[in-house]
């Protein structure tokens, strides 16, 4: 009888430990997922942001029997990049993913039976000059994603007391003339607040007294 009692007691202990283990495992696996890194979000955004004239990009190749050196180049004024063997390839207006497919189509199967292409935008800038706070001498600002004219001026220090908010000039990289923007009206009508792209230049003129 004593032996049977001990066996029952041991079974009860093992059963209790098993339940505790299950509860601990359930708690440990129900933790909320870690928040995504903000930098990865910015990288994903750049995958969908169209490339522009003046952008600097890196092109990596893989999947070939012999390694192919990476290429670092700028998008030229005609909107193309020049690559070995295939010459000029249109890049302006394409997303990095679209440019990858365009380059791959030009290389395969004419030069390679299989090729992986990765296009990565490197650091890109836009420019704000004229009557802005911080000396008014202008500056180069890193482009990290979609931004409008009013926000770009704010990023440069905002209008100085002498800045003309009604006649702000926006110079596109591949355009021959400037676009005049009334930033006072743009604050009330977002449609007038035009986007700024890498390589663009904003000039804040001095007020005419």
C-alpha positions, -999 to 999 in steps of 0.1 A, spaced: 0 0 0 28 24 9 45 17 -25 12 24 -43 8 57 -24 43 68 -34 37 60 -70 5 80 -70 22 109 -54 50 108 -80 24 107 -108 7 138 -94 41 157 -92 49 148 -128 14 159 -140 18 192 -122 52 198 -138 39 190 -172 10 215 -169 34 242 -156 57 236 -186 29 240 -210 18 272 -194 53 286 -195 57 276 -232 24 293 -240 34 325 -223 69 326 -239 56 321 -274 28 346 -271 51 376 -269 43 404 -294 65 406 -325 94 431 -323 87 464 -341 103 468 -375 134 488 -378 127 523 -392 157 522 -415 143 491 -432 110 510 -438 130 538 -455 148 513 -476 115 497 -487 102 532 -496 131 538 -519 123 506 -537 91 523 -549 104 558 -554 112 566 -591 147 573 -600 156 607 -614 183 624 -635 213 631 -613 207 601 -590 236 579 -582 229 542 -582 248 509 -576 242 479 -598 251 445 -585 252 413 -605 250 377 -593 241 342 -606 269 340 -632 297 314 -634 323 342 -632 318 372 -608 308 405 -625 322 437 -609 295 460 -595 289 493 -613 284 527 -595 271 553 -619 250 585 -621 218 589 -642 228 612 -670 210 642 -683 193 622 -710 178 599 -683 200 569 -690 229 549 -674 256 533 -695 265 497 -688 291 474 -704 281 456 -736 245 469 -737 252 507 -737 226 532 -726 196 520 -706 167 543 -697 165 548 -659 148 581 -653 112 576 -641 117 539 -633 117 524 -598 148 504 -589 128 471 -594 117 482 -629 153 492 -638 165 458 -626 141 440 -650 151 464 -678 188 456 -673 182 419 -670 162 418 -702 191 435 -721 217 410 -708 196 378 -709 199 357 -731 220 379 -754 251 378 -731 242 355 -701 218 325 -697 211 335 -662 217 368 -643 204 385 -611 205 423 -610 201 445 -579 198 483 -582 204 503 -551 200 541 -550 229 556 -531 228 590 -513 206 616 -532 202 653 -526 180 683 -535 190 719 -531 174 750 -514 190 784 -520 182 820 -514 163 836 -485 160 808 -460 170 809 -423 205 798 -415 224 825 -434 204 824 -467 234 809 -485 214 777 -495 223 742 -489 223 706 -500 197 684 -483 196 646 -483 166 632 -501 151 603 -481 116 600 -496 87 619 -510 87 656 -501 70 688 -513 83 723 -519 70 738 -486 83 709 -466 117 711 -484 120 748 -475 110 740 -439 138 714 -439 163 740 -450 154 763 -421 122 779 -435 117 813 -450 138 842 -437 119 875 -430 130 887 -464 119 856 -483 92 859 -510 67 832 -503 46 840 -534 73 835 -561 94 805 -552 113 790 -581 116 752 -586 142 740 -611 139 705 -623 171 687 -633 160 679 -668 139 711 -675 150 742 -693 128 766 -673 117 771 -637 83 766 -622 69 794 -601 51 784 -569 30 805 -546 38 789 -512 11 809 -494 -16 794 -516 1 760 -515 -5 758 -478 -42 760 -484 -43 739 -516 -20 708 -514 -23 704 -552 -1 735 -556 25 721 -533 46 703 -560 68 673 -552 106 677 -551 128 651 -566 165 643 -562 186 669 -580 159 695 -580 168 731 -569 145 755 -550 153 792 -550 136 815 -526 138 850 -540 141 882 -519 109 903 -515 104 933 -537 97 962 -514 
